[in-house]
């Protein structure tokens, strides 16, 4: 873990730095707005969008911006200070809203958000009112707090903030540090879920586990998605060290749903489970993917859950990693209902099928244009990039793929590019509007070392990079099978959705 905090309060970060790990944006998006007009004209009719737009009512929009500006004065969530003291103080003065409903807690390196969405869909299909807290957001901060499978409205987001603001200020006045951006959002989520009220909360950690602000819940089910290297400056420089932090969400008498892991990570989580007398369900042992086949728009699965097999499941998401996310989500919901330990039965397979068929995951192998195909994926570390590369090869069969890559500077950029090197015929390197975006010339230097100079093009702006990549794909001809993959960070994906007309300015 990091060193003990300094005795003084950190300087507030600009809003574009703190609105989310992998979601920080430059507040001046005029260049993106200008570039979007041409790209939108090329993209064709907009597709249905599950990402909320900015409020149409000017007064509501102004009020939401005021809340965003107040949040901007707080410590950014990409920093980590090893304490849950402040968030514990906040939920205490709020009356511990997080204890008024049961929870499923999710950690891991990759797949958390999609797994959370799947769990939410399954629980909702069984007539439970759900609350989901996820991060980072793709385009709107209101995405982070969902009730009944949909992000809360801007009005509700504002109301929740105003309701707990006096308590936030009270905690600020008592502690050495003011509450951080992520701590405030976590308090808002827990309060909103209690006010709804929800039957169950699906809570995704922000970073790590032990010291994450979400870790003031005592979840009956702890989900650990695949662990790999990411945030090494904050969580540790080995998979084992990172697993120690993530295992911190495992509580006494809980059920741990453990995705397939590196041996060293699995050993850490299993040891923690023994220490706190938790039950463990392991992918590949107690549950898993029995079979999967490509299908139009996704894949057809047979899953083995904790209570038995579930066949005929259509999942409208691509890639083996998504099938494994589905198996983990199914086991988590079974564990929540007591199946596999207290009960020897399966869930209603028809309901399970309906739930999985309804799942959407914006920015995860999301097709936003068809001629030529443009696919968006938020992979931002080598593990995620490898899963994406495998899924794209399997699901799309492009004859030639052009990559558009714009990562954050604090990531393993070389590892990211190396994972995509076998997949991309050419790569257009660029930068997003994020405060932490990698310098495009520095990125180009690494890309040339990985791909060779003849396969690398440089465009300083994302709109220009998209235009160039689409032009390169179109040169192959309409039926040649060329496509474009935009990747590198959630920031990049969010801006590309805006530019291509899938999402409007947030």
N, C-alpha and C positions, 0 to 999 in steps of 0.2 A: 504494500500500500504506500501511498504518498506520505511525506513527512507531516508532522503535526501542523495545524494551521497557524498562520501568523497572527499576532495579537490584534492587528488592526483589520478593519473591514476592507475587502478588496474594492477597487474602483469599479463602478458599474460598467458593464460591457455595452457597446452599441447594440441596438435591437437586432440588426442583421447577424450578429455573432451569437445571440442567445436564443433565437426562436427555435432552435432544435439542432441536435447533433445530426449533421448531414442535411440540415434544412435552412441554414442561415443564408440571407439574401441581402444584396445591396438594396437599400431603400429606393434608389433611383433606377427604375426599370424602364426608363423612356426608350432606351436603345432596343430593348427586347420588344416593347410594344410596337415600335416602328417596324422592326424586322418581322413581326408576326403577321403583318397584313399579307405579304407575298406568300408566306408559307401556308397560311390558312386558306388562301385561294387555291393552292395546289392540293390541299388535304382532302377536300370534298366535304360532304355533310358531317356534322358533328355526331359522335357516338354518345349513347347514354353515359352519364358521368355520376359516380358515387362520391365525388369530391365536392364539398360545398363551395358555392360561389360567394363572393362578397355580397352583403345585403343590398337589395335594390333601394330600400328606403334610405335616403341620405342621412336622416337623423340616427338611424340604427347603425349605419356604416360609420358615422362620426363617433358614436359612442364606443363601438368596437375598436376603432383606431385609438381612442383615448385609453382603453384598457391595455391595448398592445403597447402603447407608449409608456404606461406605468410599469408594465412588466419589463420593459426595456431597461429600466433603471436598476434591475437586479442582476445578481451574479449569474453568469451563463451556465447552462447545464453541461457544457463540455468539460467543465472543471469538476473535480471530485475532491471532497473533503471528508475524511473518514469519520462521519458522525451522523446519527439520525436524531440528535438531540433537538434540533429546531423543528423538524417535521413532527416529532413526538409531542413537542410543546403545542404545536398548532392543532393537531387532532385532539389533544387533551382539552384545550379550551373550546373546541368545537363539539365536545361531548363524545369523542371517539366514534364518528359516523362509520368508520370502516369496520366496526364490530357489530353493525346492525344487519349484516348480510354475509353469507358465506362467500369465499373467494377461491379463484384458481389463479395461481401466480406463475408467471412465465419468464424464464431467463434463458441465456444461451448467446451465441455469437451471431448466427444466421437463422432466419426463418421465424423469428419471434412474432412479427406482426401478422404474417399470413397464418401461422398456427393460431394466433389469437382470434383472427377473423373466422377461421374454421370452427373453433370452439364456440364462439359466439353464435354462429349459424346453427350448430347442432343444438345448443341449449335453447335457442329461440324456437327451433322446430318442435321441441318438446314442451312448448307453451310456458317457458320460463321467461320472465322479464330480465333482460341482461343489461349490464353496464360494462363497457369496455374502455380501458385506458391504455392508449398506445402512443409510442413515439418512435421516430420523429414523424412530423406530418409532411405530406407531399406539397400542399399548397396553402392550406388554411389551418390556423392554430385550433379552430373549433373541431377539426377532425380528431383530435386527441381524446375527446370525451364523447363516447357514443352511448346512447340508450335505445334499447329495442332495435339494435342493428343499424342505427343511423346516427351520424354526428348530431350533437345538440345544435339547436338554432343559435344564431348570433345573439338573439334576444335572451335566450336562456343562459348562454355563456356569460353575457354581461351581468345578468341578474345574479348568477352564482358568485361572480367575482365581487359584486357590490355587497352581497349578503355576508361574505366572510371577510371583507376588507377590514372592518374594525378589529377582528381577531388577529388578522395578519399584522396590523399595526401594533397590537398589544404584544405579540411575540417579538416583533422587531425591536421594541423598546426594552425588552428584558434580556435579549441575547447579545453576545459579542458580535455576531454577524446578523445582518438582516436575512430573512428567508430568501432563498435563491428562486430563480425563475421556475425551475423544475419542482421545487418544494411547494410553491404556491399553486402550480397547476395540479400537483398531486392532491393537495388539500381541497382544491375545487372539485376534482373528480370524485373524491370520497364523499364530499358533502352533496354533490349532485346525485350520486347514486342513492344515498340515504333519503334524499328529498323525493326521489322519483315515486315510490321506492323500487329498487330492483330486487329480484329474487337471488341473483348471483352476480358477482363482479369478476370480470376477466381482466387481469392486471398484468401488463408487460413492464418489466424493469426498464429503467432508462439506461443504466450502465452498471455492469457487475451484478451485485446482489446484496452482499452483507451490508454495505453502507448506502445502498440506493434508497432514495426517499420513499419509494413504494413499500419498503420492507418494514412497515409498521402494521402490516396485516399478518394474521395467522391463518394462512391458507390451508385448507384441507387437502388440496392437490397442488403439488409443485412440479412444474414442467421444465425440463432442461433440454432445449434444442441443441443441435451440434455446436460444440465449442471449438474454436480455433483462435489464432492470433489476431487480435484487434485491440485498440486502445492500450497497447503495451506500455505506454508511458504512465498510464494510470492504474492498470489492473495487474501488471506483471509481464515479464518478457518470455514466459514459457506457458504452454497450455496447462500445465499443472498448477501454476500460480493463479492463472485466470480462473481455473475450475474452483479453486479454494474460495475466491470471492463470490462466484456464482452459486456455489453450494450453500451460501449463507441464507438463501430463501427457504431451505428445507427446515421445517418445524417439527416438533415432537408429535408423533402419532399421525403424521401426514402420509399421503401416498405420493411417491416420487415417480413421475413418468419420464423415463430417461431415453432420449433418442440415441441412435448409434453414435458412439463417441470414440475418440482416440483412447487407447488403454489407460494412459496416465490421467486423463480427465475423468473417465468412468470410475477409476479407483478412488479418486478424491470424493466424488459424489456418493459412492457406495459407503465409504468410510464415514462420511457425515451422517448418512441414513442410519447406520448402526449406532452411532453415538447418541442420536436423538430418538431411537426406536421408531423410525419411519419405515414404511413398507415400500419396496421398490418394484416397479414394473419396467422391464428392459425391452427395448426394441430388438427384435431378433430372437428373443427368448419368450417373453410372455405375450407379445403382440408384434405385428409387423405387416409388411406388404407381401401378400401371397402371390399376386400376379398383377401385371398392368400391361395394357396395350394402347397404342396410339389411337386416337379417335378424332373425328373432325371437331376442332375447337377445344381439344383437351385430351383426356385419356380415360380409359375404362379400367376400373380397379376391382380387385378382390382383396379385402383387408381382413386380417385376423385380429380381432379385438381381445380384450381380457375375458369375454364371455363366449366367444365363438367367432365364426366367419360371417362376413358381410359381403355378398357378391353383387354384381350389377351396379356398381357405383360409378356414375359419370362425374368426373372432376373437370370443370372448365378452365383448368390451369395446366401449363406444360411443364414437363421435366420430372425426372426421377425424384429430385429433392422435394417437389410438391407432393408427390405420392407419399413420401416418408413423413412430410408435415401432416398429411391427412391421417396417417396411421397414429401419429402421436396425438393429434387432436381427438380422434375417436377414443383412444385409450384414456385420455384425460377426462372426457365426459363420462365414460363408463365408470372410472374411479370415483368421480363426483357422485354418481348414483349408487355407489357401493357395489358395482358389478366386478366380479373377479376375486373379491375377498369375502364380502358378506353375502353375496348373491351369485348363484350359478345360473345366469340367464344372459340373453342378448337384448340389446335395444331393438325397437321395432325397425326392421330393415327398410321398410318403405319410407319411414320418416328420415332415417339416415340418408337414404338416396336423395330425397328432396332437399335436405339441408346442404349436402355437398354440391348438388347441381346448382345451388343458388350463390355459391361463394364467388366473390370478386376480390381482386387484390391489386389496386391501382399501382402502376409503376413497377410491377413484377411481371416481366415478359408480356407487357401490354402492347397490343397491336393498335396503333393510332392512325395508320394509313395503309392502303392496300396496293397502290400503284405508283411507285414501287412500294413494297412493304416496308414500313418503319416500325421497329419494335423498341420499346423503352424498358430498361431494367435497371434497378437501383443498386446493383452490385457495387460495393465500395471497398471490399477487401479480397485478398486472393482466394479464400475459401468460397465466398459468394460468387466470385468471377468464374471459378472452375465449374461450379454447379450450373451457372448460367450458360457457359460455353457448351457444356454437355447437353443441356436442354435445348438450346438453339439448334445444335447439330441434329438432334433427334427429331424435333418437332417441325422444323421448317424446311430443311433440306435445301438451303440456298446454294445456288451454283457459285455465287460470289457474294461475299458479305463485306460491306464497308462499315467500319466502326467510327463512331463519334465518341470521344472520351474526354471528360472534363472532371477530374477528381479534386478532392481537397488535399492541401499540401501536407497535412498531418497523417496521411495514410501510407500504406506500403504500396506506393505507386508502381514501382518496378514489378513487384509480385503480381499486381493487378494486370499490368500489361503483358507479362509473361503468360498469364493464364489465358489471355485472349489471342496471343500471337498465332497459334495454329488455326484459329477461326477466321481472322480478318485477312482479306486480300490486301486491303489498304486501311489505314487508320487516319482520321482527321482529328488532330489534337486541338483542343480549344480550352476556354475557361468559362465557368458559370459566373453568375453575379454575386456569389457568396463571398463573405469577408475572408474566408479561409481558403479560397480557391488557389490552386497551384499556378504559379507563374507559367504562362504558356511557352516561353522560351526554355525554361528549365524542364518542363514536361516534354517538349520536343526533343531535347537532348537525350533524355532517357528513352523515349520512343525510338529514336534512331538507333540507339544501341541494341534495342530489343528486336525491332522490325527490319532494320536496314533503311538507309536514306531514301531509296526509291519507293518505299511503301508508306512513307509518312508525309502528310500534308499538314500545314499549320494555318489555322484561322483564329485570330484573336477574339472573335465574337461568336457566341453560340449560334445565332441566327445565320451567320455566314457559313459556319461549319455545317449546319443542317442542309443549307442550300447546296453546298459543294458535295456533300455525301449523296444527296438525292440525285444530283446531276451525274455523278459517277455511276450510280446504280442504273440510271435511265440509259446511259450509254450502252448498256448490255442489250437493250431492246426490251419491249414490253413482256415478252414471254421467255426471257432468258433465265429467269429465276434469281436475279440479283436483289439484294435487300440492304437495309441499314439498321444497325443496332446502336442505340444511344445509351450510354452507361457511364459509370464512374462515381455517381453519388445521387442521393435523393434530391438534392438541390438541382442537379442537371436534369433529372427526369421531370421535376416539377416545372422548370422553365421550358423544357421541350414540349410538355403538354400545353402550356400556354401558347407557345409559338405555333404549334401545329393545330390549334383550335380546339383541342380536347378539353382544356380547362381555360377559363378566362382569368384575367388578372385577379389575384386574391388580395 
